[in-house]
Amino acid sequence: MVEDRITDGKRVAQLLASELTGLETPPLDRIDVVDATPEVEPTADGTAAYGVAIDGDRIGTVTVFPDGATLSVDGSLPEAFESADGIDVERGDEGVVVRIEHGGAVKGAVDALVAITAA
């Protein structure tokens, strides 16, 4: 069993980008990674790594930190959505922020993005 978790924000963001661009089932087939900064370096205040667009319209941003990444998305998340291990969700008036603590939590972030786009 693997004991180490990937918590480096840049690597977590890369794993999320791979998931978003590699999945072809609806609605993920309509989602693209845009305005990527490949040489991005995590900072304590967060550094934007790339945008997330659906059908060409930007709906969010992935930001990297030394200890994880966030996915900030315009829209709302259904109240019934249950966070997965390694995911922290903040709902606000302007949208949703999904904090991704480690690489294993990327699939949970994708699930949140699917729920937001379906809402």
C-alpha positions as CSV (number, residue, x, y, z in Angstrom):
1,M,0.0,0.0,0.0
2,V,1.3,3.5,-0.8
3,E,1.9,5.6,2.2
4,D,2.9,8.8,0.5
5,R,0.4,11.3,-0.9
6,I,1.1,13.8,-3.6
7,T,0.4,17.2,-1.9
8,D,2.5,19.5,-4.1
9,G,0.1,22.0,-5.6
10,K,1.6,22.0,-9.0
11,R,1.5,18.3,-9.3
12,V,-2.1,18.1,-8.0
13,A,-3.1,20.7,-10.6
14,Q,-1.3,18.7,-13.3
15,L,-3.3,15.6,-12.3
16,L,-6.5,17.5,-12.4
17,A,-5.7,18.9,-15.8
18,S,-5.0,15.4,-17.1
19,E,-8.4,14.2,-15.8
20,L,-10.3,17.1,-17.3
21,T,-8.7,16.8,-20.7
22,G,-8.7,13.0,-20.8
23,L,-12.3,12.2,-19.9
24,E,-14.8,12.1,-22.8
25,T,-18.1,11.3,-21.0
26,P,-20.6,14.2,-20.9
27,P,-20.4,16.8,-19.5
28,L,-16.6,16.4,-19.3
29,D,-16.3,16.2,-23.0
30,R,-17.2,19.9,-23.1
31,I,-14.6,21.0,-20.6
32,D,-11.2,22.3,-21.6
33,V,-8.1,23.6,-19.8
34,V,-7.3,27.1,-21.1
35,D,-4.6,29.8,-20.5
36,A,-2.2,27.3,-18.9
37,T,1.1,28.4,-17.4
38,P,3.2,25.3,-17.6
39,E,6.1,26.8,-15.5
40,V,3.8,27.9,-12.7
41,E,5.2,27.7,-9.2
42,P,3.1,27.4,-6.0
43,T,3.1,30.3,-3.6
44,A,1.7,30.8,-0.1
45,D,-0.9,33.2,-1.6
46,G,-1.6,31.0,-4.5
47,T,-0.7,31.3,-8.2
48,A,-3.1,30.8,-11.1
49,A,-2.1,27.7,-13.1
50,Y,-4.9,27.5,-15.7
51,G,-8.5,28.2,-16.5
52,V,-11.3,25.8,-16.9
53,A,-13.8,26.4,-19.8
54,I,-17.0,24.7,-20.9
55,D,-18.0,25.1,-24.5
56,G,-15.3,27.8,-24.8
57,D,-16.6,29.9,-22.0
58,R,-14.3,30.2,-19.0
59,I,-16.0,29.1,-15.8
60,G,-13.2,28.8,-13.4
61,T,-9.5,28.9,-12.3
62,V,-7.1,26.4,-10.8
63,T,-4.7,27.9,-8.3
64,V,-1.6,26.2,-6.9
65,F,-0.3,26.4,-3.3
66,P,2.6,24.6,-1.7
67,D,0.2,22.1,0.0
68,G,-2.5,21.6,-2.6
69,A,-4.6,23.3,-5.2
70,T,-8.0,25.0,-5.5
71,L,-10.6,24.9,-8.2
72,S,-12.7,28.1,-8.2
73,V,-15.8,27.8,-10.3
74,D,-18.7,30.2,-11.2
75,G,-21.9,28.5,-10.3
76,S,-23.5,26.6,-7.5
77,L,-23.1,23.2,-6.0
78,P,-26.1,21.2,-5.0
79,E,-26.6,21.0,-1.2
80,A,-26.8,17.2,-1.5
81,F,-23.2,17.0,-2.8
82,E,-20.9,15.1,-0.4
83,S,-17.3,16.0,-0.3
84,A,-14.8,13.2,-0.8
85,D,-11.7,12.5,1.3
86,G,-9.2,15.3,0.6
87,I,-11.7,17.8,-0.7
88,D,-13.0,20.8,1.1
89,V,-15.8,22.8,-0.5
90,E,-16.7,26.4,0.2
91,R,-19.9,27.7,-1.2
92,G,-20.3,31.5,-1.7
93,D,-22.4,34.1,-3.5
94,E,-19.8,34.3,-6.4
95,G,-19.3,30.5,-6.8
96,V,-17.7,27.5,-5.4
97,V,-14.1,26.9,-4.2
98,V,-13.0,23.3,-4.1
99,R,-9.7,22.8,-2.1
100,I,-7.9,19.7,-3.3
101,E,-5.5,18.5,-0.6
102,H,-3.7,15.6,-2.4
103,G,-3.5,13.8,-5.8
104,G,-5.9,11.1,-4.7
105,A,-8.7,13.7,-4.2
106,V,-8.6,14.9,-7.9
107,K,-11.5,12.5,-8.8
108,G,-13.6,14.1,-6.1
109,A,-12.8,17.6,-7.5
110,V,-13.9,16.3,-10.9
111,D,-17.2,15.0,-9.4
112,A,-17.7,18.5,-7.8
113,L,-17.1,20.1,-11.2
114,V,-19.6,17.8,-12.9
115,A,-22.2,18.6,-10.2
116,I,-21.6,22.3,-10.6
117,T,-22.0,22.2,-14.4
118,A,-25.2,20.1,-14.0
119,A,-26.8,22.5,-11.5
